Amino acid sequence: MAAKRNMSDRVSQMLYDKPGLDRSLRDMRNSMNEVNKILDKTAKITKKKKKG
C-alpha cells in the first residue's frame, strides 16, 4: 500500500513539475469520456432497434 501511495505522490510531483503533461493527461481523460458517451449513445440506439 505504501508503494502505491509513493507512486501516486511521484506522479503528482511529475504533474506539478510539468503542466504540459498534466494537460495531455486531462485531454486523454476528456477524450475517453467522449468515447464513453458515444458508446452509451450507440448502445441505446442498438437496444431501441432490437425492441422494434
C-alpha positions in Angstrom: 0.0 0.0 0.0 2.9 2.3 0.9 4.4 1.7 -2.6 1.1 2.7 -4.2 0.9 5.9 -2.3 4.6 6.6 -3.1 3.9 6.1 -6.8 0.9 8.4 -6.8 2.9 11.0 -5.0 5.6 10.7 -7.6 3.1 11.0 -10.4 1.6 14.1 -8.7 5.0 15.6 -8.4 5.6 14.9 -12.1 2.4 16.6 -13.0 3.2 19.6 -10.8 6.6 19.9 -12.5 5.3 19.5 -16.0 2.0 21.3 -16.6 2.1 20.2 -20.3 2.0 16.5 -19.1 -1.0 17.3 -16.9 -2.8 19.0 -19.8 -2.2 16.0 -22.1 -3.4 13.6 -19.3 -6.5 15.7 -18.9 -7.1 15.7 -22.7 -6.7 11.9 -22.6 -9.3 11.7 -19.9 -11.7 14.0 -21.7 -11.4 12.0 -24.9 -12.0 8.8 -23.0 -15.2 10.4 -21.6 -16.2 11.4 -25.2 -15.7 7.8 -26.4 -17.7 6.5 -23.5 -20.6 9.0 -24.3 -20.6 7.8 -27.9 -20.6 4.2 -26.8 -23.5 4.8 -24.5 -25.4 6.5 -27.3 -24.8 3.7 -29.8 -25.7 1.1 -27.1 -29.0 2.9 -26.5 -29.7 3.0 -30.3 -28.9 -0.7 -30.7 -31.2 -1.5 -27.8 -34.1 0.5 -29.3 -33.6 -1.2 -32.7 -33.7 -4.7 -31.0 -37.0 -3.8 -29.3 -38.6 -2.6 -32.6 
